[in-house]
Amino acid sequence: MTDTTLALLAFTPLILAGVLLIGFRMAAKTAMPIVYLVTAVIALFAWEMSFNRVLASTFQGLILTASILWIIFGAILLLNTLKHSGGITAIRNGFSGISPDRRVQAIIVAWLFGCFIEGASGFGTPAAVAAPLMVALGFPALAAVVVGMMIQSTPVSFGAVGTPIVVGVTGGINQSAITEQLEAGGYTWLEYFRLIAAEVAIVHGIIGILMPLIMVVIMVKFFGANKSWKEGLSITPFALFAGVAFVVPYMLAGVLLGPEFPSMIGAMVGLAIVVPAARRGFLIPKDTWDFPERSSWPDNWIGKIEIKIDDIAGKTPLSTWMGWLPYVLLAVFLVASRTIEPLREALNAWTFGWNNILGEAGVSGSLAPLYLPGGILLMVVLVTAVLHRMRAGELKAAFGESSRTIFGAGFVLIFTIPMVRILINSGVNAGDLVSMPVAMAQFVADGVGDVYPFFAPAVGGLGAFIAGSNTAANLMLAEFQFNVAQQLGLSTAFMVALQAVGAAAGNMIAIHNVVAASATVGLLGREGETIRKTILPTIYYLVFAGAIAMIGFYVLNVSDPLMEVGATEPAAIEQMEQEPAEAAEPDEEAEQEAEAEAEPEPFEEAELED
């Protein structure tokens, strides 16, 4: 078969998923089993993967599915615990002191608080936490999922304490060959790596300024009584203020401190600035926007998880601070578990794993229930039960409701994640073919030539759409992006940075991220509706990133240390191509570390992160 035929076959599972979910509006529980079977057939007969490797990839996907379901269960359990303890009532009442405007609430809860959770945990946790919290505050379930998915953009590249960059980029390119070239010119790998992180932060920061506004405009347009763009745009000054309050410290942290803390620092500074300003009505329009009356909501807006605040009777009212305390503890515990090494080691001590599944080298999976955000969420639930003085019956009811909710998501994900792993692991085959994601990327690159930089973020987005993870996309495609930059004589660091930016944006439409977020609010079966809305900000992100790429390469002539030492000259290219391509395909050990540290991103990165 020709390269073009192979590339089209590689695209088939993604196209089929899009057609079934978006075109035919088929529920994911029906569409994804079909997509999985088609993927397996293509892997076996077109890519000549062994049946054993396809089966091993399926088992690997099931292990990752267990990780994701554990996170979803924890997020739902925390919500239900707060419902029965009266915490949700306290949180909802507290917002009346900030602003009753739903647009302001979305910016503070989803954008700023969600970005902090992303920076601390990744794993797609922000959507799983923010979506049910917004439902508890009175948002329609579909609106909460759509808004929650848009968190999966600017903060994702630095989610889970920088895992997509620290693990994804480092494991995704041939570090040893690059280091030799750099040292020959008096540079170090650390300088080159920090340059990539800084460029990721700058590109994200420029584009991310508008994300709070886009988030609100889409929410108002699709879920407002008047379906009005104008009602969303009327909050432009406050939304831009919130965007700047986040991205300025975010960019400074990325440039000055490295990849570990930009999202957390940006969110903390943003919250410290924006919340007091909102209390004072700073830049907030005089009109207060709200959703239409609940009685008029279409059925497709409403999830199966319903929180009836008024049903909570006989409880001593909690203060706003006490209501929010579990989420504060969640943020603190997540950060501590990722940054305090003895604690991190202790939580990872209890880990289940299967290395080289069915004898397939590099196909491994592991589950660390205490270290994963699901374990942290469970700890917070137990602390909350004590702090809120819950009765045993209330806690039992919360566990029961959460357990019943999880089954729908489980059925969808047991087909979705294995499908992803087959794609990623397809680079080992009898036909000596590159993996399916790399074949797709090469097809795009070969078709566009010198304007490839415009499409580089979209290639990263494609990788994340497949894997649901910034980290996994970087592991798959960073080496490819690096090689294209070399062939074009362009900055390799900037091209890899564009890969990371595009992969972050792709999380907004990653199918199993949408499934996971939908599960937390009881909205399974409507994934296509969510993707049809979140594809708009995804297109915005990829187009603007592509425009920045063209300006950076061809107007500003962005360079890097490898260009200064001549490593993009033809002779240097040939030398580096002769080096062993240690990461041309995903570095499985690094990917497993990423999955253990932050996200089954094949989630996120989440996936659920990042």
C-alpha positions in Angstrom: 0.0 0.0 0.0 1.1 3.6 -0.7 2.0 6.0 2.1 -1.2 8.0 1.2 -3.4 4.9 1.6 -1.8 4.0 4.9 -2.3 7.6 6.2 -5.9 7.5 5.2 -6.4 4.2 6.9 -4.7 5.7 10.0 -7.2 8.6 10.0 -10.2 6.2 9.6 -10.8 5.6 13.4 -10.8 9.4 14.1 -13.0 10.2 11.1 -15.4 7.4 12.0 -15.6 8.6 15.6 -16.3 12.1 14.4 -19.0 11.0 11.9 -20.8 8.8 14.4 -20.6 11.1 17.4 -21.1 14.5 15.7 -22.7 13.7 12.3 -25.1 10.9 13.4 -25.3 12.1 17.0 -24.7 8.6 18.2 -24.1 8.0 21.9 -20.5 7.2 22.7 -21.6 3.9 24.3 -22.7 2.8 20.8 -20.1 4.5 18.7 -16.9 3.7 20.5 -17.2 -0.1 20.4 -17.6 0.2 16.7 -14.5 2.5 16.4 -12.5 0.1 18.6 -13.3 -2.9 16.3 -12.4 -0.9 13.2 -9.2 0.2 14.8 -8.3 -3.4 15.7 -9.0 -4.6 12.1 -6.8 -1.8 10.6 -4.0 -2.6 13.1 -4.1 -6.3 12.3 -4.4 -6.3 8.5 -3.1 -2.9 7.3 -0.4 -2.3 9.9 0.4 -6.0 10.4 0.4 -5.8 14.1 0.4 -9.2 15.8 -2.8 -10.2 17.5 -0.9 -10.6 20.7 0.2 -6.9 20.6 -3.3 -5.7 19.8 -4.6 -7.8 22.8 -1.8 -6.5 25.0 -2.6 -2.9 24.0 -6.2 -3.6 24.9 -5.3 -4.8 28.4 -3.0 -1.8 28.8 -6.0 0.4 27.9 -8.2 -1.3 30.5 -5.6 -0.6 33.2 -5.6 3.1 32.2 -9.4 2.9 32.2 -9.4 1.8 35.8 -7.2 4.8 36.6 -9.6 7.2 34.9 -12.7 5.7 36.5 -11.1 6.0 39.9 -10.7 9.7 39.4 -14.3 10.1 38.2 -15.5 8.2 41.2 -13.6 10.4 43.5 -14.8 13.6 41.9 -18.5 12.5 42.0 -18.1 11.2 45.6 -16.8 14.6 46.8 -19.7 16.3 45.2 -22.2 13.9 46.7 -20.5 14.2 50.1 -20.9 18.0 50.0 -24.4 17.6 48.9 -25.3 15.6 52.0 -23.2 17.6 54.4 -24.6 21.0 53.4 -21.3 22.1 51.9 -22.8 22.8 48.5 -25.5 25.0 50.0 -22.7 27.0 51.7 -20.7 27.3 48.5 -23.8 28.4 46.5 -24.8 31.0 49.1 -21.2 32.3 49.1 -21.3 33.2 45.5 -24.1 35.7 46.2 -21.5 37.7 48.0 -19.2 37.7 45.0 -21.6 38.0 42.1 -24.9 36.4 41.1 -23.8 36.8 37.4 -23.3 33.3 36.0 -20.6 34.7 33.6 -18.5 35.8 36.6 -19.1 32.5 38.3 -17.9 30.6 35.3 -14.7 32.6 35.1 -13.9 32.2 38.7 -14.9 28.6 39.3 -14.1 27.1 35.9 -11.2 29.2 34.6 -9.2 30.3 37.6 -10.0 27.5 40.1 -10.0 24.9 37.3 -6.6 26.1 36.1 -5.1 25.7 39.6 -6.4 22.1 39.8 -5.0 21.4 36.3 -1.6 22.7 37.4 -1.6 20.7 40.6 -3.0 17.4 39.2 -3.6 17.2 35.5 -5.4 14.0 34.7 -8.4 15.9 33.4 -9.2 16.4 37.1 -10.3 20.1 36.6 -13.2 19.2 34.3 -14.2 16.3 36.7 -14.1 18.7 39.7 -15.4 22.0 38.1 -18.3 20.5 36.1 -20.2 18.9 39.0 -19.4 22.0 41.2 -21.0 24.2 38.5 -24.0 21.9 38.4 -24.4 22.3 42.1 -24.3 26.1 41.7 -27.2 25.9 39.3 -25.6 25.5 35.9 -27.2 23.1 33.3 -25.2 19.9 33.2 -24.4 20.3 29.5 -23.2 23.9 30.0 -21.0 22.7 32.9 -19.3 20.1 30.8 -18.8 22.4 27.8 -17.3 25.1 30.1 -15.3 22.5 32.0 -13.8 21.1 28.8 -12.5 24.6 27.8 -10.3 24.6 30.9 -8.4 21.9 29.0 -6.4 24.4 27.0 -3.9 27.1 28.3 -3.0 25.4 31.7 -2.6 21.9 30.3 0.9 22.1 29.0 2.0 22.8 32.6 -0.5 20.5 34.2 0.4 17.9 36.9 3.4 20.1 38.0 4.7 20.3 34.4 4.5 16.6 33.4 3.6 17.2 29.7 6.9 19.2 29.3 9.1 17.5 31.9 8.1 13.9 30.8 6.4 14.4 27.4 9.1 16.6 25.7 12.1 15.1 27.4 11.0 11.5 26.6 9.7 12.4 23.2 12.9 13.6 21.5 16.4 12.2 21.1 18.0 14.0 24.1 21.4 12.4 23.8 22.0 13.5 20.2 20.8 17.0 20.9 23.0 17.3 24.0 26.1 16.4 22.0 25.3 19.1 19.5 24.6 21.7 22.2 27.8 20.9 24.2 29.8 21.3 21.0 28.7 24.9 20.9 29.0 25.6 24.6 25.3 25.2 25.5 23.6 22.7 27.8 20.5 20.6 27.5 18.9 22.5 30.4 19.2 25.8 28.5 17.5 24.3 25.5 14.8 22.6 27.6 14.1 25.8 29.5 13.8 27.7 26.1 11.1 25.2 25.0 9.2 25.7 28.3 9.5 29.5 28.0 8.2 29.5 24.4 5.3 27.2 25.4 4.4 29.7 28.1 4.6 32.7 25.8 2.5 31.2 23.0 -0.1 29.9 25.5 -0.2 33.3 27.3 -0.9 35.3 24.1 -3.7 33.0 23.1 -5.0 32.3 26.6 -5.9 36.0 27.3 -9.1 35.5 25.3 -10.1 32.1 26.7 -12.2 33.4 29.6 -14.1 35.6 27.2 -14.6 32.7 24.6 -15.7 30.4 27.4 -18.4 32.9 28.5 -19.5 33.8 25.0 -20.0 30.2 24.0 -21.9 29.5 27.3 -24.2 32.5 26.8 -24.8 31.9 23.1 -25.8 28.2 23.5 -27.4 28.3 26.9 -28.9 31.7 27.2 -32.6 32.4 26.8 -31.9 34.9 24.0 -29.1 32.9 22.3 -27.2 36.2 22.1 -23.6 36.8 21.3 -24.0 40.4 22.6 -24.9 39.2 26.1 -21.7 37.3 26.3 -19.5 40.1 24.8 -20.9 42.6 27.3 -18.6 41.1 30.0 -15.5 41.6 27.7 -13.7 44.0 30.1 -14.0 41.7 33.1 -13.1 38.6 31.1 -10.0 40.2 29.6 -9.1 41.4 33.1 -9.3 37.8 34.3 -7.4 36.6 31.3 -4.5 39.0 31.9 -4.5 38.4 35.7 -3.8 34.7 34.9 -1.5 34.8 31.9 0.9 37.4 33.0 2.1 35.5 36.1 1.8 32.3 34.1 4.2 33.5 31.4 6.6 35.0 33.9 6.7 31.7 35.8 7.2 29.8 32.6 10.1 32.0 31.5 11.8 32.5 34.9 11.0 29.3 36.9 10.5 26.5 34.3 7.6 24.2 33.5 6.6 23.0 37.0 4.4 25.8 38.3 3.1 28.3 35.7 -0.5 27.1 35.8 -0.6 27.0 39.6 1.1 30.4 40.0 -1.1 32.0 37.3 -4.3 30.7 38.9 -3.3 31.6 42.5 -2.4 35.2 41.5 -5.4 35.4 39.3 -7.8 34.3 42.1 -6.1 36.8 44.5 -6.7 39.6 42.1 -10.0 38.7 40.4 -12.2 37.6 43.4 -11.8 40.8 45.4 -12.3 42.8 42.2 -15.5 40.9 41.5 -16.8 41.6 45.0 -16.4 45.2 44.3 -18.1 45.0 40.9 -14.9 46.0 39.1 -15.5 46.0 35.3 -18.7 43.8 35.8 -21.6 45.1 33.6 -24.7 46.4 35.2 -26.8 43.6 33.6 -26.8 40.4 35.6 -26.9 37.4 33.3 -28.5 34.0 34.3 -29.7 30.9 32.6 -33.4 30.7 31.7 -35.8 29.3 34.3 -35.0 25.6 35.0 -38.5 24.6 34.0 -37.7 25.7 30.4 -34.4 23.8 30.0 -34.4 21.2 27.2 -34.0 17.6 28.3 -30.5 17.4 26.7 -29.2 20.1 29.1 -30.1 18.1 32.2 -27.9 15.3 33.6 -29.0 12.3 35.7 -27.1 13.6 38.8 -29.4 16.2 40.4 -28.6 18.2 43.5 -31.7 19.5 45.2 -30.3 21.9 47.7 -33.7 22.4 49.4 -33.9 18.7 50.2 -31.1 19.0 52.8 -33.0 19.4 56.1 -32.1 19.4 59.7 -28.5 20.4 59.0 -26.7 23.1 60.9 -25.8 25.7 58.3 -22.2 25.8 57.3 -20.2 28.9 56.7 -19.0 29.7 53.2 -15.4 29.0 54.2 -16.3 25.6 55.6 -18.2 24.8 52.4 -15.1 25.6 50.3 -12.6 24.0 52.7 -12.8 20.5 51.0 -11.7 22.1 47.7 -9.0 24.0 49.4 -7.8 20.8 51.0 -8.0 19.1 47.6 -5.7 21.7 46.1 -3.2 21.5 49.0 -3.2 17.7 49.1 -2.6 17.5 45.3 0.3 20.0 45.4 1.8 18.3 48.4 1.6 14.8 46.8 3.3 16.1 43.7 6.1 18.2 45.3 7.0 16.6 48.6 9.2 13.7 47.6 8.8 11.5 50.7 5.0 11.8 50.5 5.1 11.1 46.8 7.1 8.0 47.4 4.8 6.8 50.2 1.7 7.3 48.0 3.3 5.4 45.1 4.4 2.5 47.4 1.1 0.8 46.9 1.1 0.3 43.1 -0.4 -2.5 40.9 1.2 -3.1 37.6 1.7 -5.4 34.7 5.0 -5.0 32.8 5.5 -6.2 29.3 1.9 -7.4 29.0 1.6 -10.8 27.3 5.3 -10.6 26.6 5.1 -7.4 24.5 8.1 -5.2 25.3 7.2 -1.7 26.3 3.5 -2.4 26.7 2.9 -1.9 30.4 0.4 -0.5 32.7 0.1 0.4 36.4 -2.4 1.7 38.9 -1.4 3.7 42.0 -4.7 4.2 43.8 -3.4 6.4 46.6 -1.3 8.7 44.4 -3.9 9.2 41.6 -6.2 12.1 42.1 -9.0 9.6 42.9 -7.1 8.6 46.0 -6.5 12.2 47.0 -10.2 12.9 46.5 -11.1 10.0 48.7 -8.8 11.3 51.5 -10.5 14.7 51.2 -14.0 13.0 51.4 -13.0 11.3 54.7 -11.6 14.6 56.2 -14.8 16.4 55.0 -17.0 13.8 56.8 -15.3 14.7 60.0 -15.1 18.4 59.5 -18.7 18.7 58.5 -19.8 16.3 61.2 -21.6 13.9 58.9 -23.6 10.9 60.0 -22.7 7.5 58.8 -25.9 7.2 56.9 -25.2 10.4 54.9 -21.7 9.2 54.0 -23.1 5.8 52.9 -25.7 7.5 50.7 -23.0 9.5 49.0 -21.0 6.4 48.3 -24.0 4.6 46.9 -25.0 7.4 44.6 -21.5 7.7 43.3 -21.1 4.0 42.7 -24.2 3.9 40.6 -23.1 6.8 38.5 -19.8 5.3 37.5 -21.0 2.3 35.5 -22.1 4.2 32.4 -18.7 5.9 32.0 -17.0 2.6 32.5 -18.7 0.9 29.6 -17.7 3.7 27.2 -14.1 4.0 28.4 -13.3 0.2 28.2 -13.5 0.6 24.4 -12.2 4.2 24.0 -8.8 3.9 25.9 -7.9 0.5 24.4 -8.5 2.0 21.0 -6.1 4.8 21.8 -3.4 2.3 23.0 -3.7 0.3 19.8 -3.0 3.4 17.8 0.0 4.5 20.0 1.5 1.0 20.0 1.1 0.3 16.3 4.8 1.3 15.6 5.8 -2.3 16.3 4.6 -4.3 13.4 5.7 -6.8 10.8 5.5 -4.3 8.0 8.2 -2.0 9.6 5.7 0.9 9.4 5.7 4.0 11.7 2.9 4.2 14.2 -0.5 5.4 13.0 -0.3 8.8 14.7 3.1 9.4 13.1 1.8 8.3 9.7 -1.0 10.9 10.0 1.4 13.6 11.0 3.8 12.8 8.1 0.9 12.9 5.7 0.0 16.5 6.9 3.7 17.6 6.7 4.3 16.2 3.3 1.2 18.0 1.9 1.9 21.5 3.0 5.7 22.1 2.7 7.1 25.4 3.9 3.7 26.5 5.4 3.9 23.5 7.7 4.6 25.7 10.8 1.0 26.9 10.5 -0.2 23.3 10.9 2.3 22.2 13.5 -0.1 23.0 16.4 -2.9 21.1 14.7 -0.6 18.0 14.4 -0.1 18.3 18.2 -3.9 18.7 18.6 -4.4 15.6 16.5 -2.1 13.6 18.8 -4.1 14.8 21.9 -7.4 14.1 20.2 -6.2 10.5 19.7 -4.7 10.0 23.2 -6.6 12.5 25.3 -3.3 13.7 26.7 -0.8 16.4 26.1 1.9 14.2 27.6 1.2 11.2 25.4 0.9 13.4 22.3 4.3 14.9 23.0 5.8 11.5 23.5 4.4 10.4 20.1 5.1 13.5 18.0 7.8 15.7 19.5 10.6 13.8 17.6 8.6 14.1 14.4 8.1 17.9 14.9 11.8 18.3 15.7 12.8 16.5 12.5 10.4 18.6 10.3 12.0 21.8 11.8 15.4 20.5 10.9 14.4 19.7 7.3 13.0 23.2 7.0 16.0 24.9 8.7 13.8 26.3 11.4 14.1 26.5 15.2 13.6 23.0 16.6 12.8 24.3 20.1 10.0 26.6 18.8 8.6 23.8 16.7 8.5 21.4 19.7 6.9 24.2 21.8 4.2 24.5 19.1 3.6 20.7 19.4 3.0 21.1 23.2 0.7 24.1 22.7 -1.4 22.3 20.0 -1.6 19.1 22.1 -3.0 21.2 25.0 -5.7 22.5 22.8 -6.6 19.1 21.5 -7.7 18.1 25.0 -10.8 20.2 24.6 -12.2 17.7 22.0 -10.6 14.5 23.2 -13.4 11.9 23.2 -12.6 10.1 26.5 -12.0 13.4 28.3 -15.5 14.4 27.3 -16.9 11.1 28.4 -15.1 11.4 31.8 -16.4 14.9 32.4 -19.9 14.0 31.2 -20.0 11.1 33.7 -19.4 13.4 36.6 -22.7 15.1 35.9 -24.7 12.2 34.6 -24.7 13.3 31.0 -23.4 10.2 29.2 -24.7 9.7 25.7 -24.4 13.4 24.6 -20.7 13.6 23.9 -21.2 14.7 20.3 -23.2 17.8 21.5 -20.3 18.8 23.7 -17.7 18.3 21.0 -19.7 20.3 18.5 -19.4 23.3 20.9 -15.9 22.8 22.2 -14.5 22.4 18.7 -15.0 26.2 18.2 -12.5 27.2 20.9 -10.2 24.4 19.7 -10.2 25.9 16.2 -9.5 29.4 17.6 -6.6 28.0 19.6 -5.0 26.1 16.7 -5.4 28.8 14.2 -3.9 31.5 16.4 -1.1 29.2 17.4 -0.4 28.6 13.7 -0.4 32.3 13.0 2.0 32.9 15.8 4.2 30.1 14.4 4.3 31.8 10.9 5.2 35.2 12.5 7.8 33.7 14.8 9.5 31.7 12.1 9.3 33.9 9.0 9.0 37.4 10.5 10.8 37.4 13.8 13.2 34.7 12.7 13.1 32.9 16.0 16.3 30.8 16.6 17.6 28.5 19.2 21.1 27.1 20.3 21.0 24.3 17.8 20.7 26.8 15.0 23.6 28.8 16.4 25.9 25.8 16.4 24.8 24.7 12.9 22.8 21.7 13.9 20.1 22.4 11.3 22.6 22.4 8.4 22.3 19.4 6.1 25.5 17.8 7.4 24.3 18.1 11.0 20.9 16.8 10.1 22.4 13.7 8.5 24.6 13.2 11.6 21.7 13.4 14.0 19.5 11.2 11.8 22.2 8.5 12.1 22.0 8.7 15.9 19.8 6.0 17.4 16.3 7.4 17.5 15.7 6.8 21.1 12.3 8.4 21.1 11.0 8.4 17.6 8.2 6.3 18.9 6.8 7.0 22.3 9.2 6.3 25.1 7.1 3.6 26.9 9.0 3.9 30.2 8.6 7.7 30.2 5.0 7.4 29.2 4.3 5.0 32.1 6.0 7.4 34.4 3.8 10.1 33.1 0.7 8.0 33.6 1.8 7.2 37.2 2.7 10.7 38.0 -0.1 12.6 36.6 -2.6 11.5 34.2 -3.5 8.5 32.3 -3.4 11.2 30.1 -4.0 9.0 27.8 -6.3 11.2 29.6 -4.5 14.0 30.9 -3.1 14.5 30.9 -6.7 12.7 32.0 -5.8 14.0 30.6 -8.4 13.6 32.7 -4.5 16.4 32.5 -3.4 16.9 31.4 
